Amino acid sequence: MKTLRRLFLANHDIAYTLDVQGISCPANAVRVKAAVGELKDGELLEVLVDEGEAVLRVARTLKDSGYRIVKVEPREQGLSVIVSKK
């Protein structure tokens, strides 16, 4: 599993980044669900995910689990999805 790592950004908006690129469905969604469960109020999680079915599966899992997708940005490879607790 690619590691969940703490980021030290000046604005502290993103608490963690989880890279699930290259991990097939549904394993990527399971890992994302476990990671968002670790979020504290006010923290954001950045998920790096492949385009296509992978991002759809992850987004559906997040929505069904009660989390909010704050932002989706294209990257050189895949997408960056920023997630928060509702």
N, C-alpha and C positions, 0 to 999 in steps of 0.2 A: 504494500500500500504506500502510495506517495504520502509524505508526511504533512500533517497539519502544523503550520508554523506561525509563530507570533510575529507580527510586524510592528516595527517601531516607527510609525509615521508621525510627522510633526503635528498633524491634526487628529491623530488617533481614531479616525473614522473606521478604518478597516482593522478589526481585531485579529482576524485569521484569514489565511488563504489556503484553499484546498484544491489541489490539481487532480482532477479525475479524467484528464484527457487520455485517450487510449484505453480506458477501462470500459468494457462493454456493459450494456444494460442487462439486467437491472442492478448489477453490482455498483455502478456509479451512483445511482439513486440511493441505494442503501448506505453508502459511505457519506453522501451528502446529508442524509437524514440524521445519521449519528453525529455528524459535526455540528449541525445547527442545534442539536439538543444540548450542546455544551455552551451555547451563547448565553451571555448575561444580558439583562435589559440594557439597551443602548448600544450594544456591540453589533458590528456588521461582519458578515462572512463573505469573502470573495471566493466564488467557485469558478475554476477554469475548466471549461467543458468543450467537447467537440460539438460541431454544428450538426443539424439534422435530428434524427431520432433521439440522440443522447440528450440534447438540451430540452427537447419536449418532455422526455421522461423525468428529467430532474425538475423542471418547472412544475409539472403536474404533482410530483411528490411533495415539493415545497408548499404548493397551494393547499393540497389535501391535508397537510400536517399543520396548517395554520400559520405559516410564515409568509412574509411579504417580499416580493422581488422589487427591489428599489431601483435597480438600473441594470441594463444589459448593454454591453459594449463589444463590438467586434475587435478581435486581436489579430495579429499576424497569422496565428493558427488558432482556430476555434473562437470561443466567446468568453467574456468575463461576465459573470452574473453576481450582482451584489444583493445580499439577502439580509433581512432583519426580522426580529420577532415582531408580531403585530401588537 
